Amino acid sequence: MEVFWFIPTHGDGRYLGSAEGARVVDAKYMQQIAQAADRLGYGGVLLPTGTSCEDAWVTASSLITVTERLKFLVALRPGLMSPTLSARMASTFDRISNGRLLINVVTGGDPVELASEGVFLEHDERYDLTSEFLDIWRRELSGETVDYEGKHLKVKGGKVLYPPVQKPYPPLYFGGSSPAGQQVAADHIDVYLTWGEPPQEVAKKIEQVRKLAAEQGREVRFGIRLHVIVRETSEEAWKEAARLISKVDDDAIAAARKVFARYDSEGQQRMSSLHGGDRSQLEIYPNLWAGVGLVRGGAGTALVGNPTEVAGLMKEYAALGIDTFILSGYPHLEEAYQFAELVFPLLPLQGVKTASGPTSTSPFGELIANAIKPAERAAAR
């Protein structure tokens, strides 16, 4: 497994749907989260995209020099960006970060937001444009000079002079639940992402995308995007889940569902259908909770439980073929530590290393009476 964390450029806090307990997300706070994730051993961080977020490319660029190994999963937006300009941006970021860029291809699922950005294509047309965009982008970063004329995009002599560190280009991540989206994944993508649906539904997606990719002579890896609420006991975790949505009232849920209803994203509709706006039906699978999706768009489910339960459900997803877990929790700084300290030891993690160099405190906790190591005391029992 590899586990990523999240930079909350659209806001953070202790309660959903409330200004109470809200936290300012500024440059220093984002640096704190990125450095914590880097030091704790997370493989990378996802930066969200959209009108509610700070720009992902600018934000990620500001975090390169304050981290050492952390990779950045940054949004590529077909329809909003030129493929040649995007390829040059990706190559520059990859070189400056020494190969720490990952690409999250986001077609978009909210027609109202897309219209504000100047995109007026219907759902399947947007995926056609995404496919054309990735044709150009992949070829340019592979070293080709590209002449291309498609239905939506035209490029003449497109090229990238300075190649990326990662060959042939930084890995492409992508999530799309519709047939059009899954075909884009099969044709172009390295890692297909799903939001946190119950394992039986995730298994169906994996089977379908694998089949489509095989028809193109390709193989695709798989990842999942989830929130997490883990505590030492199940009772504490579920109490925390209830507290997280304790400020969410029925009016907020109704307002959120009205917004979600305008989306033509199949993935968003699947998220919304998991709970139906009913706060009494939120545990949709053992230790999988849909409470976040009452008011949050996109990823709306969380792993909830004690460390063994959370690790167990992750391993259940892994048995289906998921190898990348992109997680988040509220507030994001504290929860990055909570998850790493409680769950990392229970997982078969890929290449987890903490920051190098001397540490300022002991690796075994605070000394008892300024003299006794806690581990020594435990061993002496």
C-alpha positions in Angstrom: 0.0 0.0 0.0 0.9 3.6 -0.3 -1.0 6.2 1.8 -1.4 9.9 0.9 -2.8 12.8 2.9 -4.6 16.0 1.9 -4.0 19.8 1.9 -7.3 21.4 2.7 -7.1 24.5 0.5 -10.8 25.0 0.8 -10.9 25.3 4.6 -10.5 23.2 7.8 -12.0 23.0 11.2 -13.4 20.8 14.0 -17.0 20.7 12.8 -18.6 20.3 9.4 -21.1 22.9 8.2 -20.2 25.4 10.9 -18.0 28.4 11.4 -17.5 27.3 15.0 -14.1 25.7 15.4 -13.1 26.9 11.9 -9.4 27.3 11.2 -7.7 29.7 8.9 -5.9 27.9 6.1 -3.0 30.1 5.2 0.5 29.5 3.8 2.0 28.6 7.2 -0.8 26.2 8.1 -0.5 24.4 4.8 3.2 24.2 5.4 2.6 22.6 8.8 0.4 19.9 7.2 2.8 19.2 4.4 5.8 19.0 6.7 3.9 16.7 9.1 2.9 14.4 6.2 6.4 14.4 4.9 7.9 13.6 8.3 5.3 11.0 9.3 5.9 9.0 6.1 2.9 9.7 3.9 3.8 9.1 0.3 2.1 12.2 -1.0 -0.6 14.8 -0.6 -3.7 15.6 -2.7 -4.4 19.2 -3.4 -8.1 19.8 -4.3 -9.3 21.9 -7.2 -12.3 24.1 -8.0 -13.7 27.6 -7.4 -13.8 27.0 -3.6 -10.1 26.2 -3.4 -6.8 28.0 -3.6 -5.1 27.2 -6.8 -3.5 23.8 -6.6 -0.4 24.5 -8.8 0.5 27.7 -6.9 0.0 26.1 -3.6 1.9 22.9 -4.4 4.8 24.9 -5.8 5.0 26.8 -2.5 5.5 23.5 -0.6 8.3 22.0 -2.7 11.1 23.6 -0.7 9.7 23.0 2.7 9.4 19.2 2.2 11.9 16.5 1.3 10.2 13.4 -0.1 6.5 14.2 -0.3 4.9 14.0 -3.7 2.1 16.4 -4.8 -1.0 15.2 -6.6 -2.0 18.3 -8.5 -5.0 18.9 -10.8 -4.8 19.0 -14.5 -8.0 20.6 -15.9 -8.8 19.8 -19.6 -10.9 22.6 -21.0 -9.5 25.2 -18.6 -5.8 24.8 -19.6 -3.9 24.5 -22.8 -2.4 21.0 -23.2 1.0 22.4 -24.3 1.1 24.9 -21.5 0.0 22.2 -19.0 2.8 19.9 -20.2 5.4 22.6 -19.7 4.0 23.4 -16.2 4.2 19.7 -15.3 7.7 19.3 -16.6 8.9 22.4 -14.8 7.3 21.3 -11.5 8.7 17.8 -11.9 12.3 19.1 -12.4 12.2 21.6 -9.7 10.8 19.1 -7.2 13.2 16.3 -8.4 10.4 14.0 -9.6 7.7 14.7 -6.9 4.8 15.5 -9.2 1.7 13.4 -9.7 -1.1 14.5 -12.0 -4.8 14.4 -11.0 -6.8 14.7 -14.2 -10.1 16.5 -13.3 -12.7 16.8 -16.1 -15.3 18.4 -13.7 -18.8 17.5 -12.8 -20.6 20.8 -11.9 -22.1 22.5 -15.0 -22.6 25.8 -13.1 -19.0 25.9 -11.9 -17.7 24.9 -15.4 -19.8 27.6 -17.0 -18.1 30.2 -14.8 -14.8 28.9 -16.1 -15.9 29.2 -19.7 -16.7 25.5 -20.4 -20.2 24.8 -21.8 -19.8 21.2 -23.1 -22.1 18.4 -22.1 -21.0 15.6 -19.9 -19.7 13.1 -22.5 -18.2 15.9 -24.7 -16.1 16.9 -21.7 -14.6 13.4 -21.6 -14.0 13.5 -25.3 -12.1 16.7 -24.8 -10.2 15.2 -21.9 -9.1 12.3 -24.1 -7.9 14.7 -26.8 -6.1 16.7 -24.2 -4.3 13.7 -22.8 -3.3 12.5 -26.3 -1.5 15.8 -26.8 -0.1 16.1 -23.3 1.3 12.5 -23.1 3.0 12.8 -26.5 4.6 16.1 -25.8 6.0 15.0 -22.5 7.3 11.8 -24.1 9.5 14.0 -26.3 7.3 14.4 -29.5 6.6 17.5 -31.5 2.8 17.3 -31.9 0.6 18.3 -34.7 -3.0 17.5 -33.7 -6.5 18.4 -34.9 -9.4 16.9 -33.1 -13.0 17.9 -32.5 -12.2 20.1 -29.5 -8.5 20.8 -29.7 -5.9 21.8 -32.3 -2.2 22.1 -31.8 0.6 22.7 -34.4 4.2 22.1 -33.4 3.4 21.5 -29.7 6.5 20.5 -27.8 8.2 20.6 -24.4 11.9 21.6 -24.5 12.9 20.5 -21.0 11.9 17.0 -20.2 10.4 15.9 -16.8 12.4 13.8 -14.4 9.8 11.0 -14.3 9.7 9.0 -17.6 7.8 9.2 -19.8 5.9 11.7 -17.7 4.5 12.1 -14.2 1.9 9.4 -13.4 -1.7 10.2 -14.3 -4.4 9.7 -11.7 -8.1 10.1 -12.6 -11.6 9.3 -11.3 -14.7 8.9 -13.4 -17.6 6.6 -12.6 -19.5 7.0 -15.9 -18.9 4.8 -19.0 -17.3 7.9 -20.7 -15.0 8.5 -17.7 -14.0 4.8 -17.4 -13.1 4.7 -21.1 -10.7 7.7 -20.6 -9.1 5.8 -17.7 -8.7 2.7 -19.9 -7.1 4.7 -22.7 -4.8 7.0 -20.8 -4.6 6.7 -17.0 -2.0 5.1 -14.7 -4.1 5.1 -11.5 -7.9 4.9 -11.5 -9.4 6.5 -8.4 -12.8 5.9 -6.8 -14.5 7.6 -3.9 -15.2 5.4 -0.9 -18.1 3.3 -1.9 -18.8 -0.1 -0.2 -16.3 -2.8 -1.3 -18.8 -4.7 -3.5 -19.4 -1.5 -5.5 -15.7 -0.7 -5.7 -15.1 -4.3 -7.0 -17.5 -3.7 -9.9 -15.6 -0.5 -10.9 -12.3 -2.2 -10.8 -13.5 -5.2 -12.9 -14.9 -2.9 -15.5 -11.9 -0.6 -15.8 -9.5 -3.6 -15.9 -11.6 -5.0 -18.7 -11.6 -1.8 -20.7 -7.9 -1.3 -20.2 -7.1 -4.8 -21.3 -8.9 -4.2 -24.5 -6.4 -1.4 -25.2 -3.5 -3.6 -24.2 -3.0 -1.6 -21.0 -2.9 -2.2 -17.3 -4.2 0.3 -14.7 -3.5 0.6 -11.0 -6.3 1.5 -8.5 -6.7 4.0 -5.7 -9.4 5.2 -3.3 -10.2 8.6 -1.8 -11.6 8.5 1.8 -11.8 10.4 5.0 -10.7 8.8 8.3 -11.7 8.9 11.9 -9.6 6.6 14.0 -9.3 6.5 17.8 -7.9 3.9 20.2 -11.4 2.5 20.8 -14.4 2.1 18.5 -16.6 4.0 21.0 -14.3 7.1 20.8 -14.2 7.0 17.0 -17.9 6.9 16.6 -18.4 9.6 19.2 -16.0 11.7 17.2 -17.9 11.0 14.0 -21.1 12.2 15.7 -19.4 15.3 17.0 -18.0 16.2 13.5 -21.6 16.6 12.2 -23.2 17.9 15.4 -23.5 21.4 14.0 -25.0 20.3 10.7 -28.8 21.1 10.7 -31.5 19.9 8.3 -31.4 23.2 6.4 -27.7 22.7 5.7 -28.3 19.2 4.4 -31.1 20.4 2.2 -29.1 23.2 0.8 -26.2 20.9 0.0 -28.4 18.4 -1.7 -29.9 21.1 -3.9 -26.4 22.0 -5.1 -25.4 18.3 -5.6 -28.6 17.7 -7.7 -27.3 20.1 -10.4 -24.1 18.0 -10.9 -24.0 15.7 -13.9 -21.2 13.8 -12.2 -22.1 10.2 -11.8 -19.6 9.9 -9.0 -21.3 12.7 -7.1 -24.7 11.2 -7.6 -23.4 7.9 -6.3 -22.0 9.6 -3.2 -25.3 11.4 -2.5 -27.3 8.3 -2.9 -25.3 6.5 -0.2 -27.1 8.4 2.6 -30.1 10.1 0.8 -29.8 13.0 3.2 -30.9 10.8 6.1 -28.5 11.1 9.1 -29.9 8.0 10.7 -28.6 5.8 7.9 -24.9 6.8 7.7 -23.0 3.5 8.4 -23.4 2.1 4.9 -20.9 -0.8 5.5 -19.1 -1.9 8.7 -16.8 0.9 9.6 -17.7 2.9 6.5 -19.6 6.1 7.3 -21.3 8.5 4.9 -21.7 11.5 7.3 -19.1 13.7 5.6 -21.1 13.6 2.4 -24.2 15.2 4.0 -22.7 18.6 3.3 -19.4 18.0 1.5 -19.1 17.5 -2.2 -16.8 14.9 -3.7 -15.4 12.4 -1.3 -18.2 11.8 1.3 -17.3 8.7 3.2 -14.9 8.0 6.1 -13.3 5.0 7.6 -14.4 5.0 11.3 -13.2 2.8 14.1 -10.3 1.6 16.2 -6.9 1.0 14.5 -7.6 -2.7 13.9 -11.0 -2.0 12.3 -9.7 0.8 10.1 -6.7 -1.2 8.9 -8.9 -4.2 8.4 -11.3 -2.3 6.0 -8.3 -0.9 4.1 -6.9 -4.4 3.7 -10.3 -5.5 2.4 -10.1 -2.8 -0.3 -6.5 -3.8 -1.0 -7.6 -7.4 -1.6 -9.8 -6.0 -4.4 -6.8 -4.3 -6.1 -6.6 -0.9 -4.4 -3.0 0.0 -3.7 -3.2 3.8 -3.1 -5.3 5.3 -0.3 -5.8 9.1 -0.3 -7.0 10.1 3.1 -8.0 13.2 5.1 -9.5 14.0 8.5 -10.7 17.0 10.4 -8.7 19.0 11.5 -6.1 17.8 9.0 -2.9 18.6 11.0 -3.9 16.6 14.1 -5.6 13.8 12.1 -2.4 13.3 10.0 -0.6 12.4 13.3 -3.5 10.4 14.6 -3.8 8.1 11.6 0.0 7.6 11.2 0.6 6.8 14.8 -2.3 4.4 15.2 -2.7 2.7 11.9 0.6 2.8 10.0 2.1 0.1 12.2 -0.8 -2.3 11.1 -0.4 -1.8 7.3 2.0 -3.2 4.7 3.2 0.2 3.7 5.3 0.9 0.6 8.6 2.8 1.4 7.5 4.6 4.5 10.4 6.6 5.9 10.4 9.4 8.5 12.5 12.5 8.0 16.3 11.9 8.1 18.7 13.5 10.5 19.0 13.8 14.3 15.9 14.1 16.3 15.4 16.6 19.2 13.5 14.1 21.3 13.7 10.4 22.1 11.9 7.9 19.8 10.2 6.1 22.6 8.2 8.9 24.3 8.9 10.9 27.4 11.3 9.4 30.0 9.7 8.3 33.3 11.2 10.3 36.2 13.7 11.7 33.7 15.6 8.4 33.7 13.6 5.3 32.6 12.6 4.5 29.1 9.0 3.5 28.8 10.0 0.5 26.7 12.4 -0.7 29.3 9.7 -0.5 32.0 7.3 -2.5 29.8 9.9 -5.2 29.1 10.6 -5.5 32.9 7.1 -6.5 33.7 
